[in-house]
Amino acid sequence: MNRLIAQMVSSVTASLRFDGMLNVDLCEFQTNLVPYPRIHFPLLSYAPLLSPEKAYHESLSVAQMTRDCFQPGGCQMVQCEPWRGKYMACCALYRGDITPRDVTDAFNVVKRDKHVQFVDWCPTGFKVGINSQPPVVVPSSPIAKVPRSLCMISNTTAIAEAWSRLDHKFDMLYAKRAFVHWYVGEGMEEGEFGEAREDLAALEKDYEEVAQETTPVEEEDEY
């Protein structure tokens, strides 16, 4: 897990360390990915996720990596179903042997996929970064050394599934007042648990409302 996190952090900060044809500044992440102050929890995906043994049998094309990051499965770092939510924006950070034409073709395929939905007030929220420096792995790493990779940071309402699971686990523990005495003994008031639970429920509701928002269609003036 630590090696995987290191690969993603390396991809996000590659633009600070290496030159690239389409480098993305770190300040652009917040500007492009956060439409509302409370909706600021990203979903990270990384491809390809391969062992050294499997890497020799995979094509590792730009189209395949891009498709994998939008597919439900093992590429997301938070357990959720991206097809059940709507994207507000996503930032795709490519490294290695990548051409802008390959990226354009890959995203054209994604846009035609009916399972990949964006909120209607931001239908093409893609930000792309391309860095020619390929990813590097440490010796004996369980992650294969590959000529190219993709780290995608997206803001999607699907991540609300994680809040729902967290709410459920919290409710089960707090109903029995399990472990509460440890926190109270350190000076925390028991009422703060209820406040935190309400805040998390409100956050889950905020994501639901964003997914349901639609842009009103303006009526054309009649002449």
N, CA, C and O of each residue as an XYZ file, in Angstrom:
892
protein
N       0.823     -1.204      0.000
C       0.000      0.000      0.000
C       0.861      1.259      0.000
O       0.557      2.221     -0.706
N       1.934      1.255      0.791
C       2.809      2.424      0.828
C       3.463      2.682     -0.523
O       3.618      3.833     -0.929
N       3.849      1.607     -1.226
C       4.456      1.774     -2.544
C       3.441      2.371     -3.523
O       3.796      3.204     -4.356
N       2.206      1.954     -3.423
C       1.168      2.462     -4.310
C       0.900      3.941     -4.041
O       0.777      4.736     -4.972
N       0.812      4.301     -2.762
C       0.619      5.705     -2.408
C       1.791      6.547     -2.905
O       1.601      7.662     -3.393
N       3.004      6.006     -2.777
C       4.185      6.728     -3.247
C       4.135      6.965     -4.752
O       4.534      8.029     -5.225
N       3.646      5.977     -5.510
C       3.529      6.144     -6.957
C       2.546      7.262     -7.301
O       2.803      8.057     -8.204
N       1.436      7.324     -6.594
C       0.441      8.354     -6.890
C       0.947      9.745     -6.502
O       0.752     10.708     -7.243
N       1.589      9.845     -5.353
C       2.148     11.135     -4.947
C       3.214     11.579     -5.938
O       3.309     12.760     -6.271
N       4.019     10.622     -6.408
C       5.041     10.938     -7.404
C       4.418     11.451     -8.693
O       4.944     12.376     -9.313
N       3.297     10.853     -9.103
C       2.629     11.292    -10.326
C       2.043     12.690    -10.173
O       2.117     13.507    -11.090
N       1.457     12.959     -9.000
C       0.836     14.264     -8.771
C       1.885     15.373     -8.745
O       1.630     16.480     -9.217
N       3.062     15.080     -8.195
C       4.110     16.102     -8.060
C       5.134     16.069     -9.181
O       6.114     16.813     -9.137
N       4.929     15.218    -10.194
C       5.912     15.107    -11.281
C       6.102     16.430    -12.011
O       7.202     16.732    -12.471
N       5.032     17.223    -12.118
C       5.128     18.496    -12.834
C       6.052     19.488    -12.127
O       6.554     20.421    -12.753
N       6.279     19.290    -10.821
C       7.188     20.168    -10.077
C       8.643     19.778    -10.287
O       9.545     20.591    -10.087
N       8.868     18.529    -10.693
C      10.234     18.018    -10.775
C      10.742     17.809    -12.200
O      11.950     17.792    -12.435
N       9.822     17.651    -13.145
C      10.217     17.366    -14.519
C       9.448     18.268    -15.481
O       8.322     18.685    -15.208
N      10.085     18.555    -16.606
C       9.412     19.307    -17.651
C       8.473     18.390    -18.416
O       8.705     17.186    -18.524
N       7.414     18.976    -18.942
C       6.459     18.193    -19.716
C       5.721     19.082    -20.695
O       5.665     20.301    -20.528
N       5.153     18.459    -21.720
C       4.459     19.242    -22.746
C       3.149     19.829    -22.236
O       2.697     20.866    -22.722
N       2.539     19.161    -21.251
C       1.276     19.655    -20.684
C       1.297     19.480    -19.171
O       0.457     18.774    -18.612
N       2.245     20.114    -18.517
C       2.323     20.001    -17.062
C       1.160     20.736    -16.399
O       0.710     21.777    -16.876
N       0.688     20.173    -15.291
C      -0.417     20.767    -14.534
C       0.121     21.288    -13.214
O       0.734     20.547    -12.445
N      -0.111     22.557    -12.957
C       0.314     23.159    -11.700
C      -0.570     22.664    -10.567
O      -1.767     22.450    -10.759
N       0.012     22.483     -9.392
C      -0.750     21.958     -8.260
C      -1.916     22.865     -7.875
O      -2.946     22.384     -7.405
N      -1.760     24.164     -8.072
C      -2.852     25.084     -7.737
C      -4.067     24.861     -8.621
O      -5.188     25.190     -8.235
N      -3.849     24.304     -9.810
C      -4.964     24.069    -10.723
C      -5.871     22.937    -10.241
O      -7.040     22.873    -10.623
N      -5.340     22.050     -9.410
C      -6.170     20.953     -8.898
C      -7.380     21.491     -8.149
O      -8.519     21.128     -8.441
N      -7.116     22.361     -7.178
C      -8.215     22.894     -6.370
C      -9.166     23.713     -7.230
O     -10.383     23.623     -7.070
N      -8.617     24.513     -8.143
C      -9.457     25.370     -8.982
C     -10.399     24.553     -9.848
O     -11.566     24.911    -10.008
N      -9.900     23.456    -10.408
C     -10.688     22.678    -11.348
C     -11.533     21.589    -10.702
O     -12.566     21.202    -11.248
N     -11.103     21.091     -9.545
C     -11.761     19.927     -8.964
C     -12.779     20.249     -7.881
O     -13.593     19.392     -7.536
N     -12.755     21.456     -7.336
C     -13.612     21.767     -6.190
C     -14.631     22.837     -6.575
O     -14.322     24.026     -6.503
N     -15.841     22.441     -6.981
C     -16.858     23.427     -7.354
C     -17.522     24.092     -6.153
O     -17.977     25.232     -6.244
N     -17.578     23.368     -5.007
C     -18.157     23.902     -3.775
C     -17.192     23.602     -2.624
O     -16.502     22.583     -2.646
N     -17.141     24.487     -1.619
C     -16.166     24.302     -0.533
C     -16.247     22.951      0.171
O     -15.208     22.368      0.483
N     -17.457     22.432      0.431
C     -17.597     21.174      1.167
C     -17.395     19.955      0.274
O     -17.123     18.865      0.778
N     -17.520     20.115     -1.032
C     -17.384     18.974     -1.942
C     -15.936     18.917     -2.406
O     -15.635     19.219     -3.561
N     -15.055     18.534     -1.514
C     -13.622     18.599     -1.832
C     -12.880     17.292     -1.520
O     -11.680     17.309     -1.246
N     -13.585     16.175     -1.563
C     -12.946     14.886     -1.281
C     -12.740     14.129     -2.587
O     -13.711     13.654     -3.177
N     -11.502     14.005     -3.052
C     -11.256     13.408     -4.368
C     -11.248     11.882     -4.332
O     -10.994     11.255     -3.303
N     -11.531     11.326     -5.482
C     -11.385      9.889     -5.697
C     -10.155      9.694     -6.573
O     -10.089     10.220     -7.684
N      -9.190      8.944     -6.077
C      -7.956      8.705     -6.824
C      -7.989      7.345     -7.488
O      -8.431      6.360     -6.898
N      -7.518      7.305     -8.719
C      -7.397      6.054     -9.462
C      -6.002      6.001    -10.074
O      -5.422      7.028    -10.424
N      -5.477      4.786    -10.196
C      -4.131      4.635    -10.752
C      -4.090      3.417    -11.661
O      -4.574      2.343    -11.305
N      -3.508      3.599    -12.838
C      -3.373      2.498    -13.793
C      -2.032      2.660    -14.537
O      -1.598      3.784    -14.789
N      -1.386      1.549    -14.885
C      -1.837      0.173    -14.639
C      -1.394     -0.340    -13.271
O      -0.322      0.012    -12.780
N      -2.230     -1.170    -12.669
C      -1.882     -1.842    -11.420
C      -1.560     -3.292    -11.763
O      -2.445     -4.145    -11.808
N      -0.289     -3.553    -12.002
C       0.126     -4.879    -12.465
C       1.316     -5.378    -11.669
O       2.152     -4.595    -11.219
N       1.380     -6.673    -11.504
C       2.566     -7.297    -10.924
C       3.623     -7.423    -12.024
O       3.272     -7.408    -13.204
N       4.900     -7.547    -11.673
C       5.930     -7.703    -12.696
C       5.675     -8.888    -13.622
O       6.049     -8.842    -14.794
N       5.050     -9.942    -13.120
C       4.798    -11.121    -13.946
C       3.740    -10.856    -15.012
O       3.841    -11.369    -16.126
N       2.726    -10.061    -14.679
C       1.633     -9.813    -15.615
C       1.951     -8.708    -16.610
O       1.319     -8.629    -17.663
N       2.907     -7.865    -16.301
C       3.179     -6.700    -17.145
C       3.584     -7.085    -18.561
O       3.329     -6.333    -19.502
N       4.209     -8.241    -18.723
C       4.675     -8.657    -20.050
C       3.518     -9.102    -20.952
O       3.690     -9.218    -22.166
N       2.360     -9.346    -20.373
C       1.233     -9.861    -21.159
C       0.171     -8.794    -21.410
O      -0.864     -9.096    -22.004
N       0.397     -7.563    -20.976
C      -0.589     -6.505    -21.133
C      -0.117     -5.483    -22.163
O       1.082     -5.252    -22.322
N      -1.075     -4.876    -22.859
C      -0.736     -3.900    -23.900
C      -0.338     -2.550    -23.314
O       0.502     -1.853    -23.884
N      -0.935     -2.168    -22.171
C      -0.629     -0.915    -21.486
C      -0.837      0.295    -22.384
O      -0.065      1.252    -22.328
N      -1.868      0.256    -23.206
C      -2.152      1.379    -24.096
C      -2.778      2.532    -23.313
O      -3.309      2.338    -22.219
N      -2.708      3.726    -23.886
C      -3.310      4.892    -23.251
C      -4.816      4.714    -23.118
O      -5.406      5.073    -22.099
N      -5.429      4.160    -24.150
C      -6.880      3.944    -24.124
C      -7.277      2.977    -23.014
O      -8.273      3.197    -22.325
N      -6.507      1.913    -22.837
C      -6.828      0.922    -21.815
C      -6.654      1.496    -20.416
O      -7.497      1.263    -19.549
N      -5.577      2.243    -20.177
C      -5.357      2.850    -18.865
C      -6.481      3.832    -18.528
O      -6.978      3.860    -17.402
N      -6.870      4.633    -19.514
C      -7.926      5.614    -19.288
C      -9.245      4.923    -18.987
O      -9.983      5.333    -18.092
N      -9.531      3.882    -19.735
C     -10.774      3.132    -19.524
C     -10.779      2.483    -18.149
O     -11.811      2.470    -17.477
N      -9.642      1.944    -17.721
C      -9.559      1.277    -16.423
C      -9.852      2.240    -15.268
O     -10.465      1.850    -14.275
N      -9.417      3.491    -15.397
C      -9.615      4.448    -14.312
C     -11.071      4.855    -14.155
O     -11.466      5.342    -13.096
N     -11.874      4.662    -15.197
C     -13.298      4.984    -15.111
C     -14.147      3.752    -14.830
O     -15.340      3.867    -14.553
N     -13.539      2.580    -14.899
C     -14.286      1.344    -14.694
C     -14.364      1.001    -13.208
O     -13.411      1.260    -12.473
N     -15.472      0.425    -12.752
C     -15.514     -0.096    -11.380
C     -14.521     -1.254    -11.253
O     -14.418     -2.098    -12.143
N     -13.810     -1.280    -10.160
C     -12.837     -2.362    -10.015
C     -11.686     -1.969     -9.121
O     -11.861     -1.243     -8.142
N     -10.507     -2.455     -9.464
C      -9.367     -2.314     -8.577
C      -8.546     -1.066     -8.735
O      -7.555     -0.907     -8.022
N      -8.909     -0.152     -9.646
C      -8.081      1.033     -9.878
C      -8.363      2.156     -8.888
O      -7.504      3.011     -8.669
N      -9.550      2.170     -8.287
C      -9.904      3.256     -7.368
C      -9.328      2.994     -5.976
O      -9.296      1.860     -5.499
N      -8.882      4.062     -5.349
C      -8.300      3.945     -4.018
C      -9.356      3.998     -2.914
O      -9.049      3.718     -1.755
N     -10.580      4.349     -3.256
C     -11.703      4.313     -2.318
C     -12.736      3.342     -2.878
O     -13.078      3.406     -4.059
N     -13.222      2.463     -2.047
C     -14.195      1.469     -2.506
C     -15.537      2.129     -2.778
O     -16.252      2.514     -1.853
N     -15.868      2.256     -4.055
C     -17.150      2.808     -4.467
C     -17.397      2.419     -5.914
O     -16.495      1.945     -6.604
N     -18.620      2.620     -6.365
C     -18.986      2.298     -7.740
C     -19.098      3.605     -8.525
O     -20.114      4.291     -8.420
N     -18.080      3.964     -9.307
C     -18.116      5.261    -10.003
C     -19.275      5.400    -10.974
O     -19.703      6.520    -11.254
N     -19.798      4.289    -11.500
C     -20.914      4.369    -12.439
C     -22.219      4.759    -11.756
O     -23.171      5.151    -12.431
N     -22.282      4.659    -10.423
C     -23.497      5.039     -9.703
C     -23.551      6.537     -9.404
O     -24.588      7.048     -8.982
N     -22.466      7.223     -9.615
C     -22.414      8.652     -9.334
C     -22.190      9.470    -10.586
O     -22.155      8.945    -11.699
N     -22.039     10.767    -10.381
C     -21.776     11.688    -11.482
C     -20.485     12.444    -11.202
O     -20.224     12.864    -10.075
N     -19.696     12.606    -12.235
C     -18.449     13.351    -12.114
C     -18.718     14.847    -12.211
O     -19.523     15.300    -13.025
N     -18.031     15.597    -11.369
C     -18.048     17.047    -11.496
C     -16.831     17.530    -12.265
O     -16.905     18.510    -13.007
N     -15.721     16.849    -12.089
C     -14.491     17.168    -12.804
C     -13.508     16.038    -12.570
O     -13.615     15.298    -11.593
N     -12.552     15.913    -13.472
C     -11.475     14.938    -13.259
C     -10.190     15.469    -13.892
O     -10.205     16.148    -14.918
N      -9.094     15.135    -13.246
C      -7.770     15.554    -13.701
C      -6.963     14.293    -13.984
O      -6.705     13.503    -13.076
N      -6.566     14.104    -15.231
C      -5.823     12.910    -15.649
C      -4.360     13.268    -15.831
O      -4.015     14.097    -16.673
N      -3.501     12.639    -15.041
C      -2.064     12.920    -15.060
C      -1.331     11.737    -15.676
O      -1.179     10.691    -15.043
N      -0.881     11.907    -16.905
C      -0.178     10.848    -17.625
C       1.329     11.038    -17.472
O       1.839     12.156    -17.401
N       2.016      9.901    -17.424
C       3.480      9.918    -17.362
C       4.033      8.915    -18.371
O       3.446      7.862    -18.617
N       5.189      9.278    -18.950
C       5.877      8.337    -19.824
C       5.644      8.603    -21.296
O       5.473      9.746    -21.719
N       5.641      7.522    -22.072
C       5.525      7.584    -23.528
C       4.074      7.841    -23.926
O       3.333      6.913    -24.249
N       3.683      9.105    -23.898
C       2.299      9.507    -24.145
C       2.289     10.612    -25.201
O       3.142     11.500    -25.182
N       1.339     10.559    -26.107
C       1.152     11.636    -27.078
C      -0.224     12.262    -26.870
O      -1.165     11.567    -26.487
N      -0.355     13.568    -27.118
C      -1.664     14.217    -26.961
C      -2.746     13.570    -27.823
O      -3.909     13.528    -27.422
N      -2.380     13.070    -28.991
C      -3.376     12.439    -29.858
C      -3.956     11.184    -29.205
O      -5.161     10.944    -29.274
N      -3.093     10.384    -28.569
C      -3.572      9.183    -27.875
C      -4.537      9.548    -26.751
O      -5.544      8.872    -26.541
N      -4.219     10.623    -26.032
C      -5.075     11.054    -24.929
C      -6.426     11.539    -25.453
O      -7.470     11.220    -24.885
N      -6.397     12.308    -26.533
C      -7.647     12.798    -27.126
C      -8.534     11.646    -27.576
O      -9.739     11.647    -27.327
N      -7.932     10.664    -28.240
C      -8.708      9.505    -28.700
C      -9.291      8.729    -27.516
O     -10.430      8.265    -27.564
N      -8.493      8.596    -26.455
C      -8.956      7.836    -25.281
C     -10.143      8.525    -24.622
O     -11.096      7.856    -24.220
N     -10.104      9.844    -24.503
C     -11.201     10.552    -23.849
C     -12.427     10.661    -24.750
O     -13.548     10.781    -24.255
N     -12.234     10.622    -26.036
C     -13.393     10.585    -26.928
C     -14.191      9.300    -26.709
O     -15.420      9.303    -26.781
N     -13.479      8.205    -26.442
C     -14.147      6.940    -26.148
C     -14.885      7.034    -24.817
O     -16.013      6.557    -24.690
N     -14.242      7.651    -23.827
C     -14.866      7.800    -22.511
C     -16.141      8.641    -22.608
O     -17.145      8.316    -21.975
N     -16.108      9.697    -23.381
C     -17.281     10.574    -23.504
C     -18.467      9.851    -24.124
O     -19.620     10.190    -23.856
N     -18.177      8.850    -24.957
C     -19.264      8.107    -25.595
C     -19.800      6.985    -24.711
O     -20.816      6.373    -25.039
N     -19.131      6.712    -23.602
C     -19.563      5.652    -22.690
C     -20.746      6.147    -21.863
O     -20.613      7.095    -21.089
N     -21.879      5.520    -22.023
C     -23.090      5.973    -21.331
C     -23.011      5.767    -19.825
O     -23.781      6.378    -19.084
N     -22.095      4.916    -19.352
C     -21.966      4.686    -17.916
C     -21.211      5.814    -17.221
O     -21.361      6.004    -16.014
N     -20.400      6.564    -17.967
C     -19.631      7.661    -17.391
C     -20.452      8.935    -17.512
O     -20.581      9.500    -18.597
N     -21.005      9.382    -16.391
C     -21.908     10.531    -16.397
C     -21.290     11.724    -15.689
O     -20.669     11.589    -14.634
N     -21.469     12.881    -16.281
C     -21.062     14.142    -15.664
C     -22.316     14.933    -15.307
O     -23.360     14.781    -15.942
N     -22.203     15.775    -14.291
C     -23.313     16.663    -13.975
C     -23.579     17.537    -15.194
O     -22.645     17.903    -15.908
N     -24.833     17.872    -15.437
C     -25.157     18.548    -16.684
C     -24.648     19.978    -16.756
O     -24.595     20.562    -17.838
N     -24.265     20.559    -15.597
C     -23.713     21.911    -15.638
C     -22.197     21.916    -15.842
O     -21.574     22.976    -15.893
N     -21.616     20.731    -15.959
C     -20.178     20.628    -16.262
C     -19.956     19.355    -17.078
O     -19.355     18.402    -16.583
N     -20.436     19.332    -18.326
C     -20.440     18.083    -19.099
C     -19.079     17.635    -19.602
O     -18.925     16.466    -19.958
N     -18.088     18.509    -19.647
C     -16.762     18.129    -20.171
C     -15.678     18.579    -19.203
O     -14.766     19.313    -19.583
N     -15.774     18.146    -17.968
C     -14.847     18.612    -16.947
C     -13.544     17.836    -16.904
O     -13.213     17.252    -15.872
N     -12.793     17.816    -18.001
C     -11.528     17.092    -18.053
C     -10.356     18.064    -17.993
O     -10.351     19.086    -18.680
N      -9.372     17.742    -17.174
C      -8.098     18.452    -17.134
C      -7.001     17.418    -17.339
O      -6.970     16.404    -16.641
N      -6.105     17.659    -18.283
C      -5.106     16.655    -18.651
C      -3.708     17.205    -18.436
O      -3.407     18.341    -18.801
N      -2.859     16.381    -17.839
C      -1.444     16.694    -17.702
C      -0.613     15.570    -18.307
O      -0.905     14.393    -18.096
N       0.415     15.931    -19.053
C       1.280     14.933    -19.690
C       2.726     15.246    -19.332
O       3.216     16.345    -19.590
N       3.399     14.272    -18.738
C       4.809     14.405    -18.380
C       5.576     13.250    -19.000
O       5.189     12.090    -18.852
N       6.663     13.565    -19.693
C       7.392     12.543    -20.447
C       8.235     11.619    -19.576
O       8.725     10.596    -20.054
N       8.411     11.969    -18.298
C       9.225     11.131    -17.409
C       8.435      9.889    -17.002
O       7.393     10.024    -16.361
N       8.887      8.695    -17.348
C       8.133      7.482    -16.999
C       8.174      7.208    -15.505
O       9.081      7.676    -14.817
N       7.210      6.459    -14.993
C       7.209      6.121    -13.569
C       8.390      5.219    -13.219
O       8.844      4.415    -14.033
N       8.872      5.373    -11.996
C      10.017      4.597    -11.513
C       9.575      3.773    -10.308
O       8.805      4.254     -9.477
N      10.046      2.568    -10.210
C       9.736      1.719     -9.062
C      11.026      1.316     -8.371
O      12.088      1.271     -8.992
N      10.926      1.024     -7.088
C      12.089      0.591     -6.324
C      12.321     -0.903     -6.572
O      11.383     -1.617     -6.926
N      13.541     -1.380     -6.392
C      13.804     -2.817     -6.573
C      12.924     -3.665     -5.658
O      12.610     -3.272     -4.534
N      12.541     -4.809     -6.151
C      11.691     -5.781     -5.439
C      10.295     -5.248     -5.158
O       9.603     -5.771     -4.284
N       9.868     -4.223     -5.876
C       8.521     -3.685     -5.678
C       7.485     -4.637     -6.258
O       7.732     -5.247     -7.299
N       6.329     -4.780     -5.610
C       5.259     -5.617     -6.164
C       4.567     -4.973     -7.362
O       3.768     -5.616     -8.043
N       4.878     -3.699     -7.617
C       4.295     -2.989     -8.751
C       5.277     -3.046     -9.917
O       6.465     -2.775     -9.748
N       4.781     -3.395    -11.090
C       5.644     -3.571    -12.256
C       6.181     -2.233    -12.758
O       5.517     -1.202    -12.649
N       7.379     -2.268    -13.303
C       7.951     -1.099    -13.977
C       7.341     -1.030    -15.371
O       7.463     -1.974    -16.151
N       6.691      0.075    -15.683
C       5.965      0.207    -16.949
C       6.415      1.480    -17.664
O       6.911      2.409    -17.026
N       6.244      1.526    -18.988
C       6.691      2.706    -19.747
C       5.768      3.904    -19.618
O       6.159      5.023    -19.951
N       4.552      3.689    -19.141
C       3.604      4.795    -19.015
C       2.603      4.483    -17.897
O       2.389      3.323    -17.543
N       2.001      5.535    -17.353
C       1.019      5.345    -16.279
C       0.034      6.502    -16.277
O       0.255      7.528    -16.921
N      -1.042      6.322    -15.550
C      -2.066      7.354    -15.405
C      -2.525      7.411    -13.954
O      -2.924      6.400    -13.376
N      -2.463      8.596    -13.380
C      -3.036      8.854    -12.064
C      -4.178      9.839    -12.269
O      -3.959     10.959    -12.731
N      -5.385      9.431    -11.930
C      -6.542     10.293    -12.142
C      -7.128     10.736    -10.811
O      -7.400      9.918     -9.932
N      -7.316     12.037    -10.677
C      -7.950     12.617     -9.499
C      -9.303     13.146     -9.948
O      -9.368     14.023    -10.810
N     -10.365     12.634     -9.387
C     -11.697     13.045     -9.832
C     -12.551     13.444     -8.641
O     -12.347     12.983     -7.518
N     -13.502     14.303     -8.915
C     -14.502     14.689     -7.924
C     -15.826     14.123     -8.398
O     -16.413     14.612     -9.364
N     -16.291     13.093     -7.716
C     -17.498     12.395     -8.122
C     -18.420     12.180     -6.937
O     -17.972     12.006     -5.804
N     -19.713     12.194     -7.217
C     -20.690     11.981     -6.144
C     -20.703     10.530     -5.682
O     -21.301     10.220     -4.652
N     -20.059      9.641     -6.422
C     -20.031      8.228     -6.034
C     -19.299      7.999     -4.721
O     -19.526      6.996     -4.045
N     -18.423      8.927     -4.361
C     -17.650      8.749     -3.128
C     -18.541      8.854     -1.892
O     -18.117      8.511     -0.788
N     -19.770      9.326     -2.073
C     -20.712      9.381     -0.947
C     -20.998      7.986     -0.396
O     -21.429      7.852      0.749
N     -20.761      6.943     -1.201
C     -20.922      5.577     -0.695
C     -19.996      5.321      0.478
O     -20.354      4.599      1.408
N     -18.808      5.909      0.442
C     -17.861      5.741      1.548
C     -18.390      6.392      2.814
O     -18.224      5.852      3.908
N     -19.033      7.561      2.672
C     -19.598      8.225      3.852
C     -20.747      7.391      4.425
O     -20.910      7.306      5.642
N     -21.539      6.780      3.546
C     -22.655      5.964      4.009
C     -22.153      4.762      4.812
O     -22.715      4.433      5.856
N     -21.102      4.111      4.327
C     -20.537      2.975      5.071
C     -19.971      3.428      6.407
O     -20.123      2.743      7.418
N     -19.322      4.577      6.410
C     -18.746      5.100      7.646
C     -19.835      5.441      8.650
O     -19.688      5.179      9.843
N     -20.932      6.027      8.170
C     -22.062      6.324      9.053
C     -22.603      5.055      9.699
O     -22.882      5.023     10.898
N     -22.747      4.013      8.890
C     -23.303      2.753      9.402
C     -22.403      2.139     10.481
O     -22.893      1.678     11.512
N     -21.107      2.135     10.244
C     -20.179      1.566     11.229
C     -20.158      2.403     12.508
O     -20.099      1.866     13.614
N     -20.207      3.726     12.339
C     -20.223      4.602     13.510
C     -21.475      4.355     14.349
O     -21.403      4.263     15.575
N     -22.621      4.250     13.676
C     -23.882      4.056     14.397
C     -23.871      2.760     15.210
O     -24.368      2.725     16.335
N     -23.305      1.703     14.640
C     -23.251      0.427     15.366
C     -22.385      0.537     16.613
O     -22.751      0.021     17.669
N     -21.241      1.202     16.500
C     -20.358      1.340     17.652
C     -20.932      2.292     18.691
O     -20.896      2.017     19.891
N     -21.464      3.419     18.214
C     -21.939      4.437     19.169
C     -23.211      3.988     19.876
O     -23.480      4.429     20.993
N     -24.002      3.115     19.242
C     -25.204      2.593     19.905
C     -24.837      1.819     21.169
O     -25.605      1.780     22.129
N     -23.661      1.209     21.157
C     -23.178      0.477     22.336
C     -22.216      1.310     23.184
O     -21.677      0.833     24.184
N     -22.011      2.556     22.769
C     -21.041      3.438     23.435
C     -19.657      2.776     23.509
O     -18.916      2.959     24.474
N     -19.332      2.010     22.474
C     -18.045      1.317     22.447
C     -16.901      2.315     22.247
O     -16.973      3.180     21.375
N     -15.864      2.193     23.049
C     -14.632      2.991     22.991
C     -14.836      4.456     23.360
O     -13.878      5.229     23.340
N     -16.073      4.859     23.699
C     -16.322      6.265     23.997
C     -15.526      6.713     25.228
O     -15.060      7.850     25.297
N     -15.379      5.813     26.188
C     -14.724      6.205     27.446
C     -13.279      6.642     27.232
O     -12.759      7.470     27.979
N     -12.631      6.083     26.207
C     -11.244      6.480     25.948
C     -11.171      7.947     25.522
O     -10.281      8.678     25.957
N     -12.092      8.370     24.684
C     -12.100      9.753     24.199
C     -12.529     10.726     25.294
O     -11.963     11.810     25.429
N     -13.541     10.326     26.078
C     -13.995     11.181     27.176
C     -12.887     11.334     28.213
O     -12.715     12.401     28.803
N     -12.147     10.261     28.424
C     -11.044     10.317     29.377
C      -9.934     11.258     28.950
O      -9.174     11.744     29.787
N      -9.835     11.519     27.645
C      -8.807     12.434     27.139
C      -9.310     13.876     27.050
O      -8.603     14.759     26.564
N     -10.551     14.106     27.530
C     -11.065     15.471     27.562
C     -12.116     15.794     26.523
O     -12.598     16.925     26.479
N     -12.486     14.849     25.694
C     -13.501     15.083     24.668
C     -14.888     14.926     25.278
O     -15.116     14.021     26.081
N     -15.810     15.799     24.901
C     -17.179     15.710     25.402
C     -17.981     14.748     24.527
O     -17.801     14.694     23.310
N     -18.873     13.987     25.177
C     -19.640     12.988     24.435
C     -20.550     13.631     23.390
O     -20.858     13.011     22.372
N     -20.977     14.852     23.631
C     -21.833     15.526     22.667
C     -21.152     15.781     21.327
O     -21.825     15.966     20.313
N     -19.822     15.793     21.319
C     -19.091     16.030     20.081
C     -19.264     14.866     19.101
O     -19.160     15.052     17.889
N     -19.529     13.671     19.627
C     -19.769     12.535     18.747
C     -21.031     12.766     17.915
O     -21.051     12.516     16.710
N     -22.072     13.245     18.576
C     -23.310     13.511     17.866
C     -23.151     14.610     16.828
O     -23.715     14.522     15.737
N     -22.382     15.653     17.163
C     -22.143     16.740     16.219
C     -21.384     16.254     14.993
O     -21.689     16.643     13.866
N     -20.386     15.394     15.226
C     -19.619     14.860     14.110
C     -20.484     13.981     13.218
O     -20.352     14.005     11.994
N     -21.372     13.203     13.838
C     -22.267     12.337     13.060
C     -23.217     13.165     12.213
O     -23.465     12.829     11.055
N     -23.749     14.238     12.771
C     -24.649     15.111     12.017
C     -23.926     15.791     10.863
O     -24.494     15.959      9.784
N     -22.687     16.180     11.083
C     -21.922     16.838     10.029
C     -21.649     15.881      8.873
O     -21.705     16.275      7.708
N     -21.353     14.628      9.196
C     -21.096     13.643      8.150
C     -22.378     13.323      7.380
O     -22.340     13.127      6.166
N     -23.504     13.271      8.079
C     -24.778     13.052      7.402
C     -25.110     14.216      6.476
O     -25.653     14.015      5.390
N     -24.783     15.433      6.905
C     -25.017     16.606      6.061
C     -24.119     16.577      4.827
O     -24.533     16.984      3.742
N     -22.879     16.090      4.998
C     -21.966     15.981      3.859
C     -22.490     14.969      2.845
O     -22.430     15.203      1.638
N     -22.997     13.855      3.335
C     -23.577     12.849      2.443
C     -24.763     13.434      1.680
O     -24.947     13.153      0.496
N     -25.564     14.247      2.364
C     -26.712     14.883      1.720
C     -26.264     15.891      0.667
O     -26.906     16.031     -0.374
N     -25.166     16.592      0.935
C     -24.644     17.560     -0.031
C     -24.270     16.874     -1.341
O     -24.548     17.394     -2.423
N     -23.644     15.714     -1.240
C     -23.268     14.978     -2.450
C     -24.503     14.494     -3.208
O     -24.526     14.507     -4.438
N     -25.518     14.071     -2.478
C     -26.753     13.628     -3.126
C     -27.419     14.778     -3.879
O     -27.931     14.591     -4.983
N     -27.409     15.961     -3.280
C     -28.035     17.113     -3.920
C     -27.284     17.523     -5.179
O     -27.899     17.907     -6.174
N     -25.951     17.444     -5.140
C     -25.174     17.772     -6.335
C     -25.507     16.813     -7.475
O     -25.612     17.226     -8.630
N     -25.670     15.537     -7.149
C     -25.984     14.548     -8.183
C     -27.358     14.786     -8.785
O     -27.603     14.426     -9.937
N     -28.260     15.392     -8.013
C     -29.619     15.613     -8.495
C     -29.812     16.967     -9.156
O     -30.848     17.219     -9.771
N     -28.817     17.840     -9.032
C     -28.952     19.179     -9.601
C     -29.036     19.117    -11.118
O     -28.324     18.347    -11.762
N     -29.892     19.916    -11.664
C     -29.999     20.048    -13.109
C     -30.030     21.520    -13.461
O     -30.506     22.354    -12.691
N     -29.516     21.817    -14.634
C     -29.497     23.207    -15.083
C     -30.817     23.529    -15.762
O     -31.193     22.842    -16.712
N     -31.531     24.546    -15.309
C     -32.796     24.887    -15.963
C     -32.563     25.337    -17.398
O     -31.632     26.087    -17.690
N     -33.431     24.860    -18.287
C     -33.324     25.220    -19.691
C     -34.062     26.516    -19.924
O     -35.251     26.631    -19.627
N     -33.345     27.497    -20.460
C     -33.960     28.789    -20.699
C     -34.842     28.726    -21.946
O     -34.450     28.180    -22.977
N     -36.031     29.291    -21.830
C     -36.927     29.300    -22.961
C     -36.484     30.357    -23.967
O     -36.118     31.471    -23.594
N     -36.524     29.995    -25.237
C     -36.135     30.923    -26.276
C     -37.222     31.990    -26.448
O     -38.419     31.703    -26.411
N     -36.767     33.216    -26.636
C     -37.706     34.295    -26.845
C     -38.387     34.147    -28.190
O     -37.746     33.809    -29.185
N     -39.670     34.397    -28.219
C     -40.390     34.344    -29.465
C     -40.418     35.725    -30.103
O     -40.650     36.739    -29.445
N     -40.180     35.725    -31.376
C     -40.176     36.990    -32.090
C     -41.379     37.037    -33.036
O     -41.570     38.026    -33.742
